[in-house]
């Protein structure tokens, strides 16, 4: 029985290690990024608004300075949606880890799933950085950002 308790504790510890750092209390960047990590575009009355994962933070900051409040809000909403989608994807992949036995957590398949978790976390971080550009600009313009709070 002690052996089972030990195995359960080790399993719980390993799962906790891979799940830590997933949440944040501050607003985070989001965008309409697809599960494959490619940017999407969304139509708007002012033209197309796309989540940009290729431009640098400095370039996006400069572009945000030239946007009006509606454009900033639409762009921030796109990033928010992408972050939410990525968190959902992350939960699904992390659930796969829970299906592995303690001994299987060292297998190549488990390592691949762990790698996928890290890739998704990296994508979420990148999206959050970009979301923050638009969120901060909206705050600077004293816009209502209550709809931009991420539920994570």
Secondary structure, 3 states (H helix, E strand, C coil): CHHHHHHHHHHHHHHHHHHCCCCCCCCCCCCCECCCCCECEEEECCEEEECCCCCCHHHHHHHHHCCCHHHHHHHHHHHHHHHHHHHHHHHHHHHHHHCCCCHHHHCHHHHHHHHHHHHHHHHHHHHHHHHHHHHHHHHHCCCCCHHHCCCC
